[in-house]
Amino acid sequence: MRTSRMEAFSDGVMAIIITIMVLEMKVPHGEQIEALRPLLPVLLSYVLSFVYIGIYWNNHHHLLHATERIGGGVLWANLHLLFWLSLFPFVTGWMGENHFAAAPTALYGGVLLMAAIAYSILVRSIIAHEGRESRVARAIGGDFKGLLSILLYAAVIPLAYLIHWAAQAVYVLVALMWLVPDRRIEHQLAD
């Protein structure tokens, strides 16, 4: 099968996830700028999650652009990824509403961890379907950033119970790490 339907479906799901997250943000009561102060954690949580969904959308787009064909295993791996991404509105809202408390921050990290694992499974499913000499396999290589992300998320979950602001800092750090453009797939497509 070609990738176009899976890509279109995934794009739609990610757009809905972002829409749900923004609709969960409540308008403050009051006309003074101070009325926004209690909503700052909610806004910061939204911005972080928006960036993460954007990173997944961007990488997913590049991944599928380099993929020539997919099978049933790839479709299920993609649904597995979309499941974890669909939990972003819940954990984003819970973390923001509770001002980055330990348990919501840890659960946010758990969802980040599972989404990263699911993305890795999707990549490995595509490589298994297309072969080790495929463009995706050559582009991904050892996937240092992907593995580092998984390790950081796993380490940060217990840290959230000890120093929740440090866990938040790691979440931001990993997002910044992925904001640096990853040109591996673009280089493979250019070759």
C-alpha positions in Angstrom: 0.0 0.0 0.0 1.0 3.6 -0.5 1.4 5.9 2.5 -1.0 8.7 1.4 -4.1 7.5 3.3 -2.1 6.8 6.5 -0.5 10.2 6.3 -3.8 12.0 5.7 -5.4 10.1 8.6 -2.5 10.9 10.9 -2.4 14.5 9.9 -6.1 14.8 10.8 -5.7 13.1 14.2 -2.8 15.4 15.1 -4.8 18.5 14.0 -7.7 17.3 16.2 -5.3 16.8 19.2 -4.1 20.4 18.9 -7.7 21.6 18.6 -8.8 19.7 21.7 -5.8 21.1 23.6 -6.6 24.7 22.7 -10.4 24.3 23.4 -9.5 23.0 26.9 -8.0 26.3 27.8 -10.6 28.4 29.6 -11.0 32.2 29.1 -10.1 34.1 32.3 -12.7 36.0 34.2 -11.7 39.6 34.5 -10.4 42.2 32.1 -7.1 43.0 33.8 -3.9 41.4 32.7 -3.6 39.9 36.2 -6.5 37.6 35.3 -4.1 35.7 33.1 -1.7 34.9 35.9 -3.5 31.8 37.2 -3.7 30.5 33.6 0.0 30.7 33.0 0.7 27.1 33.9 -2.1 26.0 31.5 -0.7 28.2 28.7 2.9 26.9 29.3 1.7 23.3 29.3 -0.2 23.9 26.0 2.8 25.5 24.4 5.1 22.6 25.4 2.5 20.0 24.1 1.9 22.0 20.9 5.7 22.0 20.2 5.8 18.2 20.9 2.8 17.5 18.5 4.5 19.7 15.9 7.7 17.8 16.3 5.9 14.5 15.8 3.9 15.8 12.9 7.1 17.1 11.2 9.1 13.9 11.8 6.1 11.7 10.8 5.7 13.6 7.6 9.4 13.2 6.7 9.3 9.5 7.7 6.3 8.8 5.4 7.8 10.8 2.6 10.8 8.5 2.6 8.6 5.4 2.9 7.7 3.7 -0.3 5.1 1.2 0.9 3.4 0.1 4.0 1.6 -3.1 5.3 -0.7 -4.0 8.1 2.0 -4.0 10.7 2.9 -0.5 9.9 -0.7 0.6 10.0 -1.1 -0.9 13.5 2.2 0.7 14.6 1.0 4.1 13.4 -2.3 3.6 15.3 -0.2 2.8 18.4 1.6 6.1 18.0 -1.6 8.0 17.5 -3.1 6.5 20.6 -0.3 7.9 22.8 -0.4 11.2 21.1 -4.2 11.4 21.6 -3.5 11.4 25.4 -1.7 14.7 25.1 -4.8 16.9 25.7 -5.5 15.0 29.0 -2.0 15.0 30.5 -1.4 18.6 29.3 -4.6 19.8 30.9 -4.0 17.9 34.1 -0.4 19.2 34.4 -1.4 22.8 33.7 -4.4 22.9 35.9 -2.3 21.5 38.8 0.6 23.9 38.3 3.1 21.2 37.3 2.6 19.1 40.4 4.6 15.9 40.8 2.0 13.2 39.7 0.7 15.1 36.6 4.3 15.9 35.6 5.3 12.3 36.0 2.3 11.1 34.0 3.1 13.7 31.3 6.5 12.1 31.1 5.0 8.7 30.9 2.9 9.7 27.9 6.0 11.3 26.3 7.9 8.0 26.9 5.3 5.8 25.4 4.9 8.1 22.4 8.6 8.0 21.8 8.6 4.2 22.1 5.6 4.0 19.7 7.4 6.2 17.2 10.5 4.0 17.4 8.2 0.9 16.9 6.7 2.7 13.8 10.1 3.3 12.3 11.3 -0.3 13.0 8.0 -1.6 11.5 8.7 0.4 8.3 12.2 -0.8 8.1 11.1 -4.4 8.7 8.5 -4.0 5.9 10.8 -2.3 3.4 14.2 -3.9 4.3 17.5 -2.8 5.8 18.6 -1.2 2.6 15.5 1.1 2.3 15.8 4.9 2.4 14.3 4.9 5.9 16.8 2.4 7.2 19.7 4.3 5.8 18.4 7.7 7.0 17.6 6.6 10.6 20.7 4.6 11.2 21.3 4.1 15.0 18.7 6.8 15.9 20.8 8.4 18.6 18.3 11.2 19.3 15.4 8.8 19.5 17.1 6.5 21.9 18.4 9.4 24.0 14.9 10.8 24.2 13.5 7.5 25.5 16.2 7.2 28.1 15.7 10.8 29.3 11.9 10.4 29.6 12.4 7.1 31.6 14.9 8.8 33.9 12.7 11.9 34.4 9.5 10.2 35.5 10.8 9.3 39.0 12.6 12.7 39.1 9.2 14.4 38.8 8.3 13.2 42.3 11.5 14.6 43.7 12.1 17.9 41.8 9.2 18.4 39.4 10.6 21.6 37.9 13.8 19.7 36.9 11.5 17.2 35.1 9.9 20.0 33.3 13.3 21.4 32.3 14.2 18.0 30.8 10.9 17.9 28.8 11.8 21.3 27.4 15.4 20.2 26.7 14.3 17.2 24.7 11.9 19.3 22.8 14.7 21.8 22.0 16.9 18.9 20.9 14.2 17.9 18.4 13.6 21.4 17.2 17.1 21.4 15.7 16.2 20.2 12.2 16.9 16.5 11.6 18.2 16.4 8.0 18.8 12.6 7.8 15.8 11.8 5.8 16.1 14.9 3.6 19.7 13.9 2.8 18.5 10.4 1.8 15.8 11.8 -0.4 18.2 14.2 -2.1 20.6 11.3 -2.8 
